[in-house]
Amino acid sequence: MRPLLSLSHYNCVQARVSGSVVNNAVTAVAGRTSSTLARNKLLDSLLRISTRSAAIVVLVMLTGVILSLVDGALPALKTFGFSFIHTQSWNPVTEKFGAAAPVYGTIVTSLIAMLIGVPISIGIAIFITELCPPRLKRPISTAIELLAGIPSIIYGIWGLFVLAPLLQKYVQPLLIGAFENVPVLSSLFAGPPYGIGILTASLILSIMVLPFITSITRDVFETVPPMLKESAYGLGCTTWEVVRHVVLPFTKTGVIGGVMLGLGRALGETMAVTFVIGNAHRISHSLLAPGTTISASIANEFTEADGELYTSSLIALGLILFVITFIVLAGARLLLLRMKRAEGH
Amino acid sequence: MNDSSMTLYKRRRRRNQAAMVLSCGAAGAGMVALVWILATLVLKGASGVSLAVFTQMTPPPGSSGGLLNAIFGSLIQTLVATLIGTPVGILAGTYMAEYGRNNGLTSVVRFINDVLLSAPSIVVGLFVYEIMVQPMGHFSAWAGCVALSILVLPVVVRTTEDMLLLVPDSLREAASALGAPRWLVIQKVCYRAARAGLITGTLLAIARISGETAPLLFTSLNNQFWSVNMNAPMANLPVVIFQFALSPYEDWQQLAWVGALLITVAVLSLNIIARTLSSPRASDR
């Protein structure tokens, strides 16, 4: 058995712990008056209780959010019932509200963002872990992570004034022209090039989710034992074959967790989307047409909503958004947790 | 035989090269996005930066002015939100790392906290609207602060727990063996050893909330005038940018770009400072 207070520990404590601790401790031991002990006991339980209550605050917060949203959404849910989810009309004048268009917009923009963002994120992660010269590793990782630091309103203003005009002028006419005579795609890319719309919002979202997916994918890629990769290289595999047949299968759970985390972010993103989505409450087949998402509807209309039913319908939208993102994010965390546990064994 | 193995070899090499080129392209695309956004901000924003931005109030449409009230509002609300959120977050993180390291409460709190970390911030705005704005009957800066502090909390909880878990147990045992009570061990040993990490967490939290717009839209709203009344609507940079950027007036759009540049510079500097603090070399010290 190692003595608890070996010499090296003692040095360490001397170096790290300020003199006052040692002094206090010495008085506590030497004096050992019952009042000091009682005081310490009191302070100990005080700290214990206050930290415990702070931890419970986190739980209370989540319950509070859910309860308040349900409470606020109740009038709308009572009036429209289950049909709220699949009704498309959104008419403040006749007070008929349905969530179908925003829910559709939220899901479609996020899915397209994933289609574009996931391959790029995984590509960046492969670049950082397999190809990048060690000297550049940190600067490039930092640069990608800084993308996560840029506030979403900046993405919005950039998307509206830089990306949207560019898409309108060059990319969208090209898409419309190219798919004019292709059966399904022609309806996906139909109509005049507005610049703003579902596709533009998806593009912005795909840039915004890059750092989140990349950083998790990179982290799980680095958990692959070097021995496994080296064995594959030893058999003559190319870098791509090692990534495809060793790294990806090994880290599957973690990568899916990272992708779902990115999806959760994309679903709830507000400001960037609000700028470029066009805010039109309808479902259209064309990806170039303006649409709306749950968060954009709330951001645009909440302060101007008059009447209890209007406000309540917007809160009901918030509730739907929270439930969807909660499920996605919880799933992501469970997968990442499983990955971590498997690693521990 | 030899011939076919050569073509197989060539095909594999070509496929590998294609994949590697695509992967480099992906990294390049990421960098281009970052540089493009930052360059746009500097090009459009820098020309509008002047003394007036920091000394004058937000103007009515069609006239020139500054962003003073918005900058002040953002600073004060961020400050108050950090002061509310950080202590609670550090205490909760302390419980998870020091008292209930492996118990059920900690696992549940950790899971919920991770979910709250990426929960949509607009929902937090709705929540605060329900519990504060509606009962009080008016928008207020306090409500904005509470909304932001709810966003601070999970970031601080997460980093506090992680950083305290990095402090070696032998340090705690050594201090305890000297007779130091638990509260003293936590305060003088654990917090001191994890100090750089705790500061990093706070800085990251501040960076996160200083650009947040969605939760402020219907809590602290906006205010075109100078106001120090925390019980009334207060201007703040993100919402001013939102309003001005979507307006048809040139002056307002120009101010929106200046505000965007200011916020981005502030947020990215905070991020970089936090990163340098927590880099391996810094934590050796």
Contacts between the chains, C-beta under 8 A, distances in Angstrom:
chain1	res1	chain2	res2	distance
A	4	B	173	5.8
A	4	B	174	7.8
A	4	B	177	5.4
A	5	B	173	7.9
A	5	B	174	6.1
A	5	B	177	4.8
A	5	B	178	7.9
A	9	B	170	5.8
A	9	B	173	7.6
A	9	B	174	4.7
A	10	B	174	7.1
A	12	B	170	7.3
A	12	B	171	6.8
A	12	B	174	6.7
A	13	B	171	7.0
A	13	B	174	4.2
A	13	B	175	6.5
A	13	B	178	7.1
A	16	B	171	6.4
A	16	B	189	7.0
A	16	B	192	7.2
A	16	B	193	6.4
A	17	B	171	7.8
A	17	B	174	7.7
A	17	B	175	6.0
A	17	B	188	6.3
A	17	B	189	5.8
A	17	B	192	7.9
A	18	B	188	6.2
A	18	B	192	7.4
A	20	B	188	7.1
A	21	B	175	6.3
A	21	B	178	7.3
A	21	B	180	5.5
A	21	B	184	6.2
A	21	B	188	4.6
A	21	B	189	7.0
A	22	B	178	6.2
A	24	B	180	6.6
A	24	B	184	6.3
A	25	B	175	7.4
A	25	B	178	4.1
A	25	B	179	4.2
A	25	B	180	4.4
A	25	B	184	7.6
A	26	B	178	7.6
A	26	B	179	7.4
A	28	B	179	4.8
A	28	B	180	7.3
A	28	B	181	7.1
A	29	B	178	7.7
A	29	B	179	4.2
A	40	B	181	3.9
A	40	B	183	7.2
A	40	B	184	7.7
A	41	B	181	7.7
A	43	B	181	6.9
A	43	B	183	4.6
A	44	B	181	5.6
A	44	B	182	4.9
A	44	B	183	5.2
A	46	B	183	7.6
A	47	B	94	7.9
A	47	B	182	7.2
A	47	B	183	4.6
A	47	B	186	6.8
A	48	B	95	7.9
A	48	B	99	5.7
A	48	B	182	7.8
A	50	B	91	5.8
A	51	B	91	4.6
A	51	B	92	6.8
A	51	B	94	4.7
A	51	B	95	3.5
A	51	B	98	7.3
A	51	B	99	6.2
A	52	B	95	5.2
A	52	B	99	6.9
A	52	B	100	7.4
A	52	B	105	7.6
A	53	B	91	7.9
A	54	B	88	5.0
A	54	B	89	7.6
A	54	B	91	3.5
A	54	B	92	3.9
A	54	B	94	7.9
A	54	B	95	6.4
A	55	B	91	7.7
A	55	B	92	4.3
A	55	B	95	4.3
A	55	B	96	6.2
A	55	B	100	7.4
A	55	B	105	6.4
A	55	B	106	7.3
A	55	B	109	4.9
A	56	B	105	7.6
A	56	B	109	7.8
A	57	B	88	5.8
A	57	B	92	6.6
A	57	B	153	7.6
A	58	B	92	5.8
A	58	B	109	5.1
A	58	B	112	5.9
A	58	B	113	5.3
A	58	B	116	7.1
A	58	B	153	6.8
A	58	B	154	7.4
A	58	B	157	6.4
A	59	B	108	6.9
A	59	B	109	6.2
A	59	B	112	5.9
A	61	B	116	6.8
A	61	B	150	6.4
A	61	B	153	7.1
A	62	B	112	5.2
A	62	B	115	7.6
A	62	B	116	6.4
A	64	B	127	6.7
A	64	B	131	7.2
A	65	B	119	7.9
A	65	B	123	6.5
A	65	B	124	7.2
A	65	B	127	4.7
A	68	B	126	7.7
A	68	B	127	5.2
A	68	B	130	4.1
A	68	B	131	5.9
A	69	B	123	7.1
A	69	B	126	6.5
A	69	B	127	6.9
A	69	B	130	7.5
A	71	B	130	6.9
A	72	B	126	7.1
A	72	B	130	5.2
A	119	B	26	7.3
A	120	B	26	4.5
A	120	B	29	6.0
A	120	B	30	7.0
A	121	B	26	7.7
A	122	B	26	7.8
A	123	B	22	5.8
A	123	B	23	4.3
A	123	B	25	7.2
A	123	B	26	2.9
A	123	B	27	7.0
A	124	B	23	7.5
A	124	B	26	4.9
A	124	B	27	4.9
A	124	B	30	5.4
A	126	B	19	7.9
A	126	B	23	4.5
A	126	B	26	7.9
A	127	B	23	4.6
A	127	B	24	5.9
A	127	B	26	6.5
A	127	B	27	4.1
A	128	B	27	7.2
A	130	B	23	7.8
A	131	B	20	6.3
A	131	B	23	6.4
A	131	B	24	6.7
A	132	B	27	7.6
A	140	B	27	6.4
A	140	B	31	7.3
A	142	B	275	6.6
A	143	B	30	7.4
A	143	B	31	5.8
A	143	B	34	5.6
A	144	B	27	8.0
A	144	B	30	5.1
A	144	B	31	7.8
A	144	B	34	7.6
A	145	B	271	8.0
A	146	B	34	6.2
A	146	B	268	6.1
A	146	B	271	6.3
A	146	B	272	7.9
A	147	B	30	6.9
A	147	B	33	6.6
A	147	B	34	5.5
A	149	B	207	6.1
A	149	B	267	5.6
A	149	B	268	5.6
A	149	B	271	4.2
A	150	B	34	8.0
A	150	B	37	6.4
A	150	B	211	7.7
A	150	B	264	6.2
A	150	B	267	7.1
A	150	B	268	7.3
A	151	B	210	7.6
A	151	B	211	2.4
A	151	B	212	7.1
A	151	B	213	7.4
A	151	B	238	6.9
A	151	B	263	5.9
A	151	B	264	7.0
A	151	B	267	5.9
A	152	B	211	7.2
A	152	B	213	7.2
A	152	B	214	7.8
A	153	B	211	6.5
A	153	B	213	4.8
A	153	B	238	5.2
A	153	B	241	5.7
A	153	B	242	6.1
A	153	B	260	7.2
A	153	B	263	7.7
A	154	B	37	6.8
A	154	B	41	7.0
A	154	B	211	7.2
A	154	B	260	5.4
A	154	B	263	7.1
A	154	B	264	5.5
A	155	B	37	7.4
A	156	B	242	7.7
A	156	B	245	7.6
A	157	B	241	6.7
A	157	B	245	4.9
A	157	B	256	6.5
A	157	B	257	7.4
A	157	B	260	5.5
A	158	B	37	5.2
A	158	B	40	5.7
A	158	B	41	7.6
A	160	B	245	6.9
A	160	B	246	7.9
A	161	B	40	7.8
A	161	B	44	7.7
A	161	B	245	7.7
A	162	B	36	7.7
A	162	B	40	5.4
A	207	B	33	5.0
A	210	B	30	5.7
A	210	B	33	7.4
A	212	B	118	8.0
A	214	B	30	7.4
A	238	B	12	5.7
A	238	B	13	6.7
A	238	B	15	7.5
A	238	B	16	3.7
A	239	B	16	5.9
A	239	B	19	7.6
A	239	B	20	6.4
A	240	B	15	6.1
A	240	B	16	4.3
A	240	B	19	3.9
A	240	B	20	6.8
A	241	B	12	7.1
A	241	B	16	7.1
A	243	B	19	7.5
A	261	B	118	6.5
A	264	B	118	5.4
A	265	B	118	5.7
A	267	B	120	7.3
A	268	B	118	7.6
A	268	B	119	6.7
A	268	B	120	2.6
A	268	B	121	7.4
A	268	B	122	7.1
A	268	B	123	7.3
A	269	B	120	7.4
A	270	B	120	6.7
A	270	B	121	6.8
A	270	B	122	4.5
A	270	B	213	7.4
A	270	B	214	4.1
A	271	B	213	4.7
A	271	B	214	5.8
A	271	B	238	7.7
A	271	B	242	6.8
A	274	B	242	7.9
A	275	B	245	7.4
A	275	B	246	7.4
A	295	B	120	6.1
A	295	B	122	4.9
A	295	B	214	7.1
A	298	B	122	5.6
A	298	B	126	7.0
A	299	B	122	6.2
A	299	B	214	6.0
A	299	B	217	5.8
A	302	B	126	7.8
A	302	B	129	7.7
A	302	B	217	6.9
A	302	B	218	5.1
A	303	B	217	6.7
A	303	B	218	5.3
A	303	B	221	7.0
A	315	B	126	5.9
A	315	B	130	7.5
A	318	B	122	7.0
A	318	B	123	5.3
A	318	B	126	4.5
A	321	B	120	6.0
A	321	B	122	7.8
A	321	B	123	6.4
A	322	B	119	7.1
A	322	B	120	7.0
A	322	B	123	4.9
A	325	B	118	7.8
A	325	B	119	6.3
A	325	B	120	5.7
A	326	B	115	6.3
A	326	B	119	7.3
A	329	B	114	7.7
A	329	B	115	4.8
A	329	B	118	5.7
A	329	B	119	7.0
A	330	B	111	7.6
A	330	B	115	5.7
A	333	B	111	6.1
A	333	B	114	5.0
A	333	B	115	6.4
A	337	B	111	7.9
